[in-house]
């Protein structure tokens, strides 16, 4: 990887980007051929950045440049370029901890807020595959490894307190990105906010009931506080199925610009929530009743395997790789100590599961009533059918948030989801 | 206040200190008269630093200089001078938030790790007064104000998430001081450690039972993790009765060099633990049975009033000064919202009380089995009598740590303490 920090920030459109890349010998060699022959396409469909795919006659790369504002909204919503720095920091750390599960870093320019990465081909954004009803046999194994390793090895179980405090401080400046989450996930969907939207008029009554539901407001406020003040490990911070690229045999986690030290359940809950939304959206994508039954079964099995696999791997790392200052081995010597520590590990995971259930609920509700929606639901053309799918997801999410501790195992979650598969909600309008 | 950052670090003994102070016009004017006439006395009886009292013919000052090692142990235990910087940062913040309750800052030199403060006279270290059986009528009002204001205004209830993250990062480098706490309070007393000591042989059996008590080891490990990874507010970090100077009418909190963002219950628990130890030590200081009964009643009433006063003031600030990102007011609009938020405030304080009970227990056990003891117990000359007082305190502390949630109110704590006043423990040896 090469690096540089010269010049001032400027937005690189196609011609400028071509010149810039031509000046990077390693990148130019990787692409191959004359720069004039490189094919450059802007493909960013996210909410924040420019993303280019560049192909030469030998190979291809992906180039991501942060804009000084939120792309989805425009210059009226400024957003610091420093997020590219935090994304680079996080990606570097994830590459060490979960090799092969993030795109290879090829070049980073902090001033330009620009990162060059390997081109992921023929990978697709997992969410698009899920909408199409595609199953990904490799996904469980890879995402559980990614989460278990990135969360465990950045936690107090693996780091000394000094290393952990330094790492927290290194990411503390990424607060503008955290603020987006704090507002759009943990606050706005529960109050009148200009940027909220939902499938009207069908969900008008449900939207109003959420705004009036004080048990829910207490629950989301507790989760928000935990998000702000529980630096348990280095989070990806935006780990939905739009941040995961897949083939049948490979998985890559991309776009960690929301990275910071936060509560582990936020990442795990993000994955589960987005699978559960794929499940509830699925009936809306049927062309014939029952057509996607095998896919839906796979999704719920995947929900179970993601939690169970994550928990198993995290516990495994704790048993063999715990060199941090938390739960010092010297306090759990001998057979009796080992046995008691093992019970405590299970209790720790149970608390993490409760957090995960709550955060999964928060990630669901924001996609149905907040600013940023997802194509799982959005591509259901008939708004009434979409509203029905969404209302089922919200019913589950409301219970998961307010009664998180009542969900003792992941099977309690999938069981509740299955029961809601054909539930007919009362709609407004 | 004047400041400077010239020259390299050197230890200032009397002559060099006199020259240094003579070069600070404001300080020299405050002292009055010729520098040669200033009386300089080294009075540091703490574990870490040099402390000088300097008196001129007009006024006096206190000068604190950090040494590059732990004074109690010597050069074999190095400790970074940067702690003086963190102490200065914390003292400045506390002076803003709790005016009049910390010594006035007159000068700070970061390179010399040296701070000049107002001379507190005729204040005495509170612990010494408690050993003598003195009551302090002003203490409850002042310490509850200090804790409620310094903890509330540095929390997510008062700060934006960005302000809070910046503040956490500003103190993140103080990890060497946190490490002392992590080792000496949360780890060593529960295992064989060279620096441990206790009243032998009488407490040999109790020391062994703590090392073998896995329920206690789980409880202390959970508290340690909370200490490391719950930056709820800016802690003093060492808030025992040796860090509090008092007269009958005034209270000043000193020595915040352990300051960092941590769990609020650690500070509150420190105060309660040190009062409870004063209570259990009291019988050891009797010259005649029942002689200190009024003092002992005052101590237990003070324990109750400290918690209740702190909780009342903290809740009051939350009701009127909550401008932080946690529990946004907009989610609790109207009478129904206000009522539900008030219930949640009580629940928050209940969780904080549980933390406080656990941390108080940790602060007690370390003073009886760890490296740093306190004069409440140490000045009991008869070792058997001392061991009896200590064993009573440990019995309460063990229950408070393992069954923290069973203590629902502070009266549960004082009630348990009162029952142990005349309990006769089985001693070893």
HADDOCK unambig.tbl for C-alpha pairs under 7 A between the chains (distance, minus, plus):
assign (segid A and resid 161 and name CA) (segid B and resid 228 and name CA) 6.58 0.50 0.50
assign (segid A and resid 162 and name CA) (segid B and resid 175 and name CA) 5.38 0.50 0.50
assign (segid A and resid 165 and name CA) (segid B and resid 172 and name CA) 5.42 0.50 0.50
assign (segid A and resid 166 and name CA) (segid B and resid 172 and name CA) 6.47 0.50 0.50
assign (segid A and resid 169 and name CA) (segid B and resid 169 and name CA) 4.62 0.50 0.50
assign (segid A and resid 169 and name CA) (segid B and resid 172 and name CA) 6.44 0.50 0.50
assign (segid A and resid 172 and name CA) (segid B and resid 165 and name CA) 5.43 0.50 0.50
assign (segid A and resid 172 and name CA) (segid B and resid 166 and name CA) 6.48 0.50 0.50
assign (segid A and resid 172 and name CA) (segid B and resid 169 and name CA) 6.44 0.50 0.50
assign (segid A and resid 175 and name CA) (segid B and resid 162 and name CA) 5.39 0.50 0.50
assign (segid A and resid 190 and name CA) (segid B and resid 331 and name CA) 6.76 0.50 0.50
assign (segid A and resid 191 and name CA) (segid B and resid 330 and name CA) 6.98 0.50 0.50
assign (segid A and resid 191 and name CA) (segid B and resid 331 and name CA) 6.24 0.50 0.50
assign (segid A and resid 214 and name CA) (segid B and resid 337 and name CA) 6.36 0.50 0.50
assign (segid A and resid 214 and name CA) (segid B and resid 340 and name CA) 6.61 0.50 0.50
assign (segid A and resid 217 and name CA) (segid B and resid 331 and name CA) 6.24 0.50 0.50
assign (segid A and resid 221 and name CA) (segid B and resid 326 and name CA) 6.70 0.50 0.50
assign (segid A and resid 221 and name CA) (segid B and resid 327 and name CA) 5.25 0.50 0.50
assign (segid A and resid 224 and name CA) (segid B and resid 326 and name CA) 6.81 0.50 0.50
assign (segid A and resid 225 and name CA) (segid B and resid 326 and name CA) 5.66 0.50 0.50
assign (segid A and resid 228 and name CA) (segid B and resid 161 and name CA) 6.56 0.50 0.50
assign (segid A and resid 229 and name CA) (segid B and resid 230 and name CA) 6.42 0.50 0.50
assign (segid A and resid 229 and name CA) (segid B and resid 231 and name CA) 6.02 0.50 0.50
assign (segid A and resid 229 and name CA) (segid B and resid 232 and name CA) 6.35 0.50 0.50
assign (segid A and resid 230 and name CA) (segid B and resid 229 and name CA) 6.42 0.50 0.50
assign (segid A and resid 230 and name CA) (segid B and resid 230 and name CA) 5.59 0.50 0.50
assign (segid A and resid 231 and name CA) (segid B and resid 229 and name CA) 6.01 0.50 0.50
assign (segid A and resid 232 and name CA) (segid B and resid 229 and name CA) 6.35 0.50 0.50
assign (segid A and resid 326 and name CA) (segid B and resid 221 and name CA) 6.70 0.50 0.50
assign (segid A and resid 326 and name CA) (segid B and resid 224 and name CA) 6.81 0.50 0.50
assign (segid A and resid 326 and name CA) (segid B and resid 225 and name CA) 5.66 0.50 0.50
assign (segid A and resid 327 and name CA) (segid B and resid 221 and name CA) 5.24 0.50 0.50
assign (segid A and resid 330 and name CA) (segid B and resid 191 and name CA) 6.98 0.50 0.50
assign (segid A and resid 331 and name CA) (segid B and resid 190 and name CA) 6.76 0.50 0.50
assign (segid A and resid 331 and name CA) (segid B and resid 191 and name CA) 6.23 0.50 0.50
assign (segid A and resid 331 and name CA) (segid B and resid 217 and name CA) 6.24 0.50 0.50
assign (segid A and resid 337 and name CA) (segid B and resid 214 and name CA) 6.34 0.50 0.50
assign (segid A and resid 340 and name CA) (segid B and resid 214 and name CA) 6.61 0.50 0.50
